[in-house]
Amino acid sequence: MNNDYLALILMLLAILLFLVSFSMMNCASKIVRDIDERNKLIDNLLDKRFKLLNEKEKILNDSEKQK
């Protein structure tokens, strides 16, 4: 009888561990997805910054040529 309870407790712990690990994997995938979205936003901002800096340099060069 005592072994039956021990086996039941171990099975419940195994199921609980499985559910916790599944939940952690789900949370980790959400975190990775959020990081990927942020990286895309940062890349877009860096691209815009690069374009603006190039445009600024072009305008400065044009103004120097006119002088």
N, C-alpha and C positions, 0 to 999 in steps of 0.2 A: 504494500500500500504506500509506503514511504517513497519507494522508487517511482511509483506512478506519478506522485506529485512532483517529484524532482524532474522527471521527464517532461511533464506538462509545463513546468516553469521554464525549463530550458527551451522548449519549443516556442513558448510565448516570447522569450527573450530573443530568440533567433528571428521571429517575425517582426518584433519591434526594431531590431537592428537593421533588418532589410528595409523597413519603412523609413527609418531615419536616414539610411544611406541613399535611398531613392529621393527623399526630400532634399538632401544636401546636393545631389547631382543636379536636381532641378534648379535649385538656387544658384549653383555654380554656372549653369548654362545661361541663366538670366544675367548674371554678372558679366560673363564673357560677351554676351550680346550687347549689353550697355557699353562696355569698353569699346567694342567695335564701332558702335554708333558714334561715340565721342571721338574716336580716332578719325572717322570719316569727316566729322565736323571740323576737327583741327586741321586736317589736310585741306579741306575747302578754304578755310580761313587763311592758311599759309599760301595757297595758290593765289587767292585774291590779293594778299599782301604783296606777293612777288610781282603780280601784274601792276599793282599801283606803284610800286617802287620803280619798275621799269618805265612806266608812263611818266613818273616824276622826273626820272633821269633824262628821258627824251625831251621833256619840256624845258628842263634846265639847259640841255645842250642846244636846243633850238633858240633859246633866249640869248645864249652866249654867242651864237653864230650871227644873230641879228645886230649885236653890238658892234 
